[in-house]
Amino acid sequence: MARHAPLLLAPPEASEEDRSDAELFRAETDPDVLAGFLSDAARYPGWAEGLVRPRTEGELARLLVEAGRRGVPVTPAAQRTSLTGASVPEGGWVMDLSALGHGIGAVRVDRGVRAATAPARVLLGEFQGRVEEEGLFYPPDPTSRHEASLGATVACNASGARSFRYGPTREWVARVRVVLPTGEVADVRRGQCTAEPGGEFVLLRPGGGELRVPAPGPVPEGVKSSLGYGVGRGEAPDLVDLFVGSEGTLGVLTEVEVRLLPVPELTLAALAFFPTEDAGLAFVEAARRGGGGVAVRCLEWFDRGSLERARGRFERFRIPGDAAAAVYFEQECDAAAAGDVAGAWWGLLAASGVCGGDDGVQVADDDRGREAFRAFRHAVPAAVNEEGARLGRRKLGTDLAWPRPLLRPMMRTYHEVLDDLPGSLPEADLAALRLRHAAVPRSVPWLLFGHVGDCHLHANLLPRDDAEAEAAAMACRELARRAVAAGGSVAGEHGIGKSKRSLLREMVGEEGIRRMARIKLALDPKGFLGRGNIIPPESLGLGKPAPTGA
């Protein structure tokens, strides 16, 4: 039976390192310094009046209280690897969290219970390396793991290639320590503070009184989704799940405890190339069914456009000239079973029809080889971002996830929309394009890659002029509408941030937005923390913020 107990909030920890108010509240305003915080990995643009840098939990709490008093929006930012503008300010202060608290030396690993506790600022890749030194394994593996902080991956409920087997970050978070917009601290372990479905979490304030926070609704079933303000698995809504995926809108994470597993004895990994897209999809379908010794850890898809861009950047892999698609796959197994498992995979590959010759299937024999495959996977989005920069335009990318059984319908939808924009866009969009441009583009350069095992692929569109840029944005909206209509999610792993607020409305409707706004305002009545992320500002019913110096 779930225990619907209240949580006692605490004051922040004081430190001898805490600076005076005069020093702490003096925001950096140098335009050259601020410029480094006004865009993210997807080049989402922003602006800010000042930069603040808390170094301790006490300083963080005082800054949040002061910002609330002044009515100044605060946007938390760490490594700025966001692809949705979540870490990019739209006015007010941007808060640099990269020096908050201690570093990698403060990570504590408990091998007995297979858990680790770490400061939120620690880089995910460093954290994973530290726990692996203890013979343990933390499954979430977003592509940016060597650049993103652990706290940021929790804040956006990141996942990555291994989510097919292990699920997203949410399922591994055991405890969070969060500084709320009020300056109070919530230190909560999973199962410690729960609520009845549709009920409220009860938070007891240090000075007396209580804070009641509406429990969130359920996350989508049967589809990969990073959507925050949701309920994870379990008997009842859990307060921990409220902060996982909240994208800096409900509080600032300072410490995280996660569950771990033993390091797998052996991981088989290979990259297979296929002469047709249909052959690649047939292989994916067979691998997902499993059986005969096959138990997938990850399945990653690269279409022809992805391979063309990887070919010029990654000469180590000999990409066959006739390859129309590739699939990277992994499986964990015991060393004694490795031969049988490899044989089962070869059977699937042969039945699906891989490219012929020695290069049709390339196998990683050791950790170095697997890291090379990871680098190959990372090379594709990196090449796309560089191409967008050369074109002088932001690339447009989707983060749509479909229900797993709909692999083929999903693939058909991408081709229907992206290969024939005039034939697939709504008539109102076409009329707007014709009004503003001499011709409607037939298509826009695009490519498709990502987590095909989860039915979660990233379409990347690279417009070359204004007409293509507008048509590409319309195509992304149409793809989102079709994914939602099929029961899918608009945020498979990157969150909502600022760039996908309108798509979120397509998914959850007005009532869903209102429910999220009620949760937000319960914890942040002035709506100043992470303003613009997830919830449209107008849905909070708040006026424009006061100038920074007010």
C-alpha positions in Angstrom: 0.0 0.0 0.0 1.4 3.4 -0.9 2.2 5.7 2.0 0.7 9.2 1.4 2.9 11.0 3.9 3.8 14.7 4.0 7.4 15.8 3.4 9.1 18.1 5.8 11.0 20.9 3.9 14.3 22.1 5.3 16.3 25.4 5.2 19.3 25.4 2.9 22.7 24.4 4.2 24.8 27.4 5.2 28.5 27.5 4.3 31.5 29.6 5.3 32.0 30.1 1.6 28.7 32.0 1.2 29.3 35.5 -0.1 27.6 38.7 1.1 24.3 39.8 -0.5 26.0 42.8 -2.1 28.5 40.5 -3.9 26.1 37.7 -4.6 23.3 39.8 -6.1 25.7 41.8 -8.4 24.8 40.2 -11.7 27.4 40.1 -14.5 26.3 42.3 -17.4 29.3 42.2 -19.7 27.7 41.5 -23.2 30.7 39.3 -24.1 30.2 37.1 -21.0 26.5 37.0 -21.4 26.8 35.9 -25.1 28.1 32.5 -24.1 24.8 31.8 -22.3 22.3 33.1 -24.9 22.0 30.0 -27.1 22.1 26.2 -26.7 23.3 23.2 -28.8 20.5 23.8 -31.3 21.3 27.5 -31.5 18.0 28.5 -29.9 18.4 32.3 -29.3 17.8 34.2 -26.1 18.6 37.3 -24.1 19.2 38.3 -20.5 19.9 41.3 -18.4 22.4 39.6 -16.1 24.3 36.4 -15.2 24.5 35.0 -11.6 26.7 32.2 -10.4 25.8 30.5 -7.1 28.6 28.4 -5.6 26.8 26.8 -2.6 23.3 25.7 -1.8 22.9 28.6 0.6 23.8 31.1 -2.2 21.4 29.4 -4.6 18.5 29.7 -2.1 19.3 33.4 -1.4 19.4 34.2 -5.1 16.1 32.5 -5.8 14.4 34.4 -2.9 15.8 37.7 -4.1 14.8 37.1 -7.7 11.3 36.3 -6.5 11.2 39.4 -4.4 12.2 41.5 -7.4 10.1 39.6 -9.9 13.1 38.8 -12.0 12.8 35.6 -14.2 15.7 33.1 -13.5 16.7 30.5 -16.1 19.0 27.7 -14.7 21.8 26.7 -17.0 24.6 24.2 -16.7 26.4 22.9 -19.8 23.8 24.3 -22.2 23.4 21.0 -24.2 19.7 21.5 -24.5 18.1 21.2 -27.9 14.8 23.0 -27.0 15.9 26.3 -25.5 15.3 25.1 -21.9 18.6 26.5 -20.7 18.3 29.7 -22.8 16.9 32.8 -20.9 14.2 35.1 -22.3 15.0 38.0 -20.1 15.9 38.3 -16.5 18.9 36.4 -15.0 20.5 33.4 -16.4 21.9 31.3 -13.5 25.1 29.4 -14.2 25.1 26.2 -12.2 28.4 24.8 -13.4 30.3 25.7 -10.2 27.5 24.9 -7.8 28.6 22.6 -5.0 31.3 20.0 -5.2 32.7 18.1 -8.2 33.4 14.5 -9.1 35.3 13.9 -5.9 32.1 14.1 -3.9 30.4 11.1 -5.7 29.6 8.4 -3.2 29.1 4.9 -4.4 27.4 2.2 -2.2 28.1 -1.2 -3.7 26.0 -2.9 -1.1 22.8 -1.4 -2.3 24.0 -0.6 -5.8 23.4 3.1 -5.6 25.4 6.3 -6.0 24.9 9.9 -4.9 26.4 12.8 -6.8 26.3 16.6 -7.0 24.0 17.6 -9.8 26.8 19.6 -11.5 28.9 16.5 -12.2 29.1 15.5 -15.9 27.2 12.4 -16.7 30.1 10.7 -18.5 32.4 11.3 -15.6 29.8 10.0 -13.2 29.4 6.8 -15.2 33.2 6.3 -15.3 33.3 6.7 -11.5 30.7 4.1 -10.8 32.2 1.7 -13.4 35.4 1.8 -11.3 33.3 0.1 -8.6 32.1 -2.6 -11.0 28.6 -0.9 -11.4 26.7 0.5 -14.3 24.3 3.5 -14.8 22.2 2.7 -17.9 20.9 6.1 -19.2 23.2 7.2 -22.1 22.2 10.4 -24.0 24.5 11.2 -26.8 25.7 14.3 -24.9 26.7 12.3 -21.9 30.3 13.7 -21.9 29.0 17.3 -22.1 25.7 17.2 -20.0 25.6 17.4 -16.3 23.9 14.6 -14.3 21.4 17.1 -12.9 20.4 18.3 -16.3 19.7 14.8 -17.5 17.4 14.3 -14.6 15.8 17.7 -15.2 14.9 16.7 -18.7 14.4 13.0 -18.1 17.0 12.1 -20.7 17.3 8.7 -22.2 19.4 7.6 -25.2 20.1 4.5 -27.1 19.8 2.0 -24.2 16.3 3.1 -23.3 15.0 0.2 -25.3 16.1 -2.1 -22.5 16.4 0.2 -19.5 13.9 3.0 -20.0 14.6 6.8 -19.4 16.3 8.5 -16.5 13.1 8.7 -14.5 13.2 4.9 -13.7 16.7 5.1 -12.1 16.3 8.2 -9.9 16.0 7.1 -6.2 16.3 10.5 -4.5 16.6 14.2 -5.3 17.6 17.3 -3.3 16.0 20.4 -4.8 16.0 24.1 -3.8 12.5 25.4 -4.4 11.7 28.9 -5.7 10.9 29.9 -2.1 14.5 29.0 -1.0 13.3 26.0 0.9 14.9 22.6 0.3 13.0 19.4 -0.6 15.2 16.3 0.1 13.0 13.4 -1.0 13.5 9.7 -1.5 11.3 7.7 -3.8 8.3 6.3 -1.9 8.7 8.9 0.9 6.1 11.4 -0.2 3.3 10.2 -2.4 -0.3 11.2 -3.2 -3.5 9.7 -4.2 -4.0 9.8 -8.0 -5.6 13.2 -8.7 -4.7 14.3 -5.2 -2.0 16.5 -3.6 1.5 16.2 -2.2 1.7 17.8 1.2 5.0 19.7 2.1 5.5 20.9 5.6 7.3 24.2 5.9 10.2 24.7 8.4 8.6 27.7 10.0 5.1 26.1 10.2 2.3 25.7 7.8 2.0 23.5 4.7 2.3 23.7 1.0 0.0 21.6 -1.1 1.0 20.7 -4.6 -1.4 19.0 -7.1 -0.2 15.5 -8.2 0.6 15.2 -11.9 -1.2 13.1 -14.4 0.2 9.8 -15.8 2.9 9.7 -18.5 1.9 8.2 -21.8 1.7 4.4 -21.8 3.4 2.3 -24.4 5.3 5.2 -26.0 8.7 6.7 -25.1 8.3 10.1 -23.6 10.5 12.5 -21.6 7.4 14.7 -20.7 7.7 16.1 -17.2 5.1 16.9 -14.6 4.2 13.2 -14.9 3.8 10.0 -12.8 6.3 7.2 -13.2 5.7 3.6 -12.5 4.3 2.6 -9.2 1.1 2.5 -7.1 0.8 6.3 -6.6 2.1 9.6 -7.8 5.6 10.2 -6.2 7.1 13.6 -5.5 10.4 12.5 -7.0 8.7 12.1 -10.4 7.4 15.7 -10.2 11.0 17.0 -10.5 12.3 14.5 -13.0 11.6 16.1 -16.4 10.5 19.5 -14.9 13.2 21.3 -16.9 14.1 23.8 -14.2 10.6 25.1 -13.7 9.8 23.7 -10.2 13.2 23.9 -8.4 17.0 23.6 -8.9 18.5 20.2 -8.3 21.7 20.2 -6.2 22.1 16.4 -5.5 20.9 13.2 -7.1 20.9 9.6 -6.0 20.4 6.9 -8.6 20.1 3.1 -8.7 22.8 1.1 -10.4 23.4 -2.4 -11.9 26.4 -4.7 -12.1 28.6 -4.0 -15.1 27.5 -6.4 -17.9 30.0 -9.3 -18.3 30.1 -8.8 -22.1 28.4 -6.5 -24.6 28.1 -7.6 -28.3 27.9 -4.6 -30.6 27.8 -4.3 -34.4 26.9 -2.0 -37.2 24.9 -3.5 -40.1 24.3 -1.9 -43.5 21.3 -2.7 -45.7 20.7 -2.1 -49.4 17.1 -0.9 -48.9 15.2 0.8 -46.1 12.7 -2.1 -46.1 15.5 -4.6 -45.4 16.6 -2.5 -42.5 13.1 -2.3 -41.1 12.6 -6.1 -41.4 15.8 -6.6 -39.4 14.6 -4.2 -36.7 11.2 -6.0 -36.5 12.9 -9.3 -36.1 15.4 -8.1 -33.5 12.6 -6.5 -31.4 10.7 -9.7 -31.3 13.8 -11.4 -29.8 13.9 -15.1 -29.0 16.5 -17.6 -30.0 19.1 -15.9 -27.7 18.5 -12.4 -29.0 17.8 -9.8 -26.3 18.3 -6.3 -27.6 19.9 -3.5 -25.5 19.7 -0.9 -28.2 18.8 -0.5 -31.9 19.9 2.7 -33.6 18.8 3.8 -37.2 20.7 5.7 -39.8 19.1 6.5 -43.2 20.9 7.2 -46.4 21.2 10.9 -45.7 22.8 10.2 -42.3 25.3 7.8 -43.9 26.2 10.3 -46.5 27.2 12.8 -43.8 29.0 10.2 -41.7 31.0 9.0 -44.7 32.9 12.2 -44.9 33.6 12.5 -41.2 34.3 9.0 -40.1 36.6 7.1 -42.4 37.2 4.3 -39.9 33.9 2.7 -40.9 33.8 1.5 -44.5 30.2 2.5 -45.5 29.2 0.4 -48.5 28.3 2.4 -51.5 25.0 0.7 -52.0 23.9 1.2 -48.3 20.4 2.8 -48.0 20.2 2.4 -44.2 22.3 1.1 -41.2 21.3 -0.3 -37.8 23.7 -0.3 -34.8 22.7 -2.9 -32.2 24.0 -4.1 -28.8 23.2 -7.0 -26.5 24.6 -8.0 -23.1 25.4 -11.6 -22.4 27.6 -14.0 -20.4 30.9 -14.8 -22.0 30.0 -18.5 -22.2 26.9 -17.7 -24.3 28.6 -15.2 -26.6 29.0 -17.7 -29.5 25.4 -18.7 -29.5 24.2 -15.1 -29.2 26.4 -14.0 -32.1 25.0 -16.9 -34.2 21.4 -15.9 -33.5 22.2 -12.3 -34.6 23.9 -13.6 -37.8 20.7 -15.5 -38.5 18.6 -12.4 -38.3 21.0 -10.4 -40.5 21.1 -13.1 -43.2 17.3 -13.4 -43.2 16.8 -9.6 -43.5 19.3 -9.2 -46.3 22.3 -7.1 -45.3 24.7 -5.6 -47.8 27.1 -8.1 -49.2 30.9 -8.2 -48.8 33.1 -7.8 -45.7 31.8 -4.3 -44.9 28.1 -5.3 -44.7 28.4 -6.0 -41.0 31.2 -4.5 -38.8 31.6 -5.8 -35.3 33.2 -4.2 -32.2 35.4 -6.7 -30.4 36.3 -4.6 -27.4 35.5 -1.4 -25.4 37.6 0.7 -27.8 35.5 -0.6 -30.7 32.3 0.1 -28.9 33.4 3.7 -28.2 34.2 4.1 -31.9 30.6 3.1 -32.7 29.4 5.7 -30.1 31.5 8.3 -31.9 30.0 7.3 -35.2 26.5 7.8 -33.8 27.5 11.2 -32.4 29.1 12.2 -35.8 25.8 12.3 -37.5 24.0 15.0 -35.4 27.4 16.9 -35.2 27.6 16.9 -39.0 24.0 18.1 -39.2 24.7 21.0 -36.8 27.8 22.0 -38.7 25.9 21.9 -42.0 23.2 24.2 -40.5 25.8 26.6 -39.3 27.3 26.7 -42.8 23.9 27.5 -44.3 23.5 30.3 -41.7 20.2 28.8 -40.5 19.0 26.8 -37.5 18.3 23.2 -38.5 14.9 22.0 -37.5 14.7 18.7 -35.7 11.9 16.5 -34.4 11.9 14.4 -31.2 8.7 12.5 -31.9 8.1 9.0 -30.5 5.3 6.7 -31.8 3.9 3.6 -30.1 6.2 0.7 -30.7 3.9 -1.4 -32.9 3.6 1.5 -35.4 7.2 1.3 -36.9 6.1 1.0 -40.5 3.3 3.6 -40.3 5.7 6.0 -38.7 8.3 5.5 -41.4 5.6 6.0 -44.1 4.5 9.2 -42.5 8.0 10.7 -42.5 8.3 10.0 -46.3 4.7 11.2 -47.1 5.3 14.5 -45.4 8.9 15.2 -46.1 9.1 14.0 -49.7 6.0 15.9 -50.8 5.3 19.0 -48.8 2.6 20.4 -51.2 0.7 17.1 -51.0 0.9 16.7 -47.3 0.7 20.1 -45.6 -2.7 21.5 -44.5 -4.3 23.8 -47.0 -4.1 26.8 -44.7 -0.3 26.3 -44.4 0.0 26.0 -48.2 -2.0 29.2 -48.7 0.3 31.1 -46.3 3.4 29.9 -48.1 2.0 30.9 -51.5 1.1 34.3 -50.1 4.7 35.0 -48.9 6.9 33.1 -51.4 7.0 32.7 -55.1 6.8 28.9 -54.9 6.1 26.2 -52.4 9.2 23.9 -52.0 8.6 20.3 -53.0 10.8 19.1 -50.2 13.6 20.3 -47.9 16.9 18.5 -47.4 16.3 16.0 -44.6 17.7 12.9 -42.9 16.4 10.5 -40.2 18.3 8.8 -37.4 17.8 7.7 -33.8 16.3 5.1 -31.5 14.4 2.9 -33.9 13.9 0.2 -31.3 11.7 2.7 -29.4 10.0 3.9 -32.6 11.7 7.2 -31.8 13.5 8.8 -34.7 14.9 12.3 -35.2 14.0 13.9 -38.5 16.5 16.8 -39.2 15.6 19.4 -41.8 18.2 21.7 -43.3 16.4 24.6 -45.1 18.5 26.7 -47.5 16.3 29.8 -47.9 13.3 31.5 -46.2 10.7 29.6 -48.1 12.3 26.3 -47.1 12.7 27.4 -43.5 9.0 28.2 -43.3 7.9 25.0 -45.0 10.2 23.0 -42.8 8.6 24.4 -39.6 5.2 23.6 -41.0 6.3 20.1 -41.9 7.5 19.6 -38.3 4.2 20.7 -36.9 2.4 18.3 -39.3 4.6 15.4 -38.3 3.8 16.2 -34.7 0.1 16.3 -35.3 0.2 12.9 -37.0 2.4 11.4 -34.2 0.0 12.7 -31.5 -3.0 11.4 -33.5 -1.4 7.9 -33.5 -0.9 8.0 -29.7 2.7 9.2 -29.7 4.7 11.9 -27.9 6.2 15.2 -29.1 9.1 14.8 -26.7 10.7 11.4 -26.8 13.9 12.4 -24.9 14.7 16.1 -25.3 11.9 17.6 -23.3 9.7 20.6 -24.2 11.8 23.6 -23.3 10.6 26.7 -25.1 10.7 25.5 -28.7 8.0 22.9 -28.3 5.4 24.6 -26.2 2.9 24.7 -29.0 3.5 21.0 -29.8 2.8 20.2 -26.1 -0.6 21.8 -26.4 -1.3 19.5 -29.4 -0.5 16.5 -27.2 -2.1 17.3 -23.8 -4.8 19.8 -24.7 -5.8 22.9 -22.8 -6.8 21.0 -19.7 -3.4 19.3 -19.6 -1.7 22.8 -19.8 -3.9 24.1 -17.0 -3.1 21.1 -14.8 0.6 21.8 -15.3 0.1 25.5 -14.6 -1.5 24.6 -11.3 1.5 22.5 -10.2 3.9 25.2 -11.3 2.1 28.0 -9.4 1.8 25.9 -6.3 5.6 25.8 -6.0 6.4 29.0 -7.8 3.5 31.5 -7.2 5.3 34.3 -9.1 6.2 32.0 -12.0 9.7 33.3 -12.2 11.8 30.1 -12.3 12.5 28.7 -15.7 9.9 31.0 -17.1 9.0 30.0 -20.7 9.9 26.4 -20.3 7.1 23.8 -20.8 4.2 26.1 -19.9 3.3 29.0 -22.1 3.8 32.2 -20.0 0.3 33.4 -20.7 -1.1 30.1 -19.3 0.3 31.2 -15.9 -1.8 34.3 -15.8 1.1 36.5 -14.8 2.0 40.0 -16.1 5.3 41.0 -17.6 8.3 40.7 -15.2 9.7 43.8 -13.6 13.1 45.1 -14.9 16.1 43.3 -13.3 17.1 46.2 -11.1 13.6 46.7 -9.6 
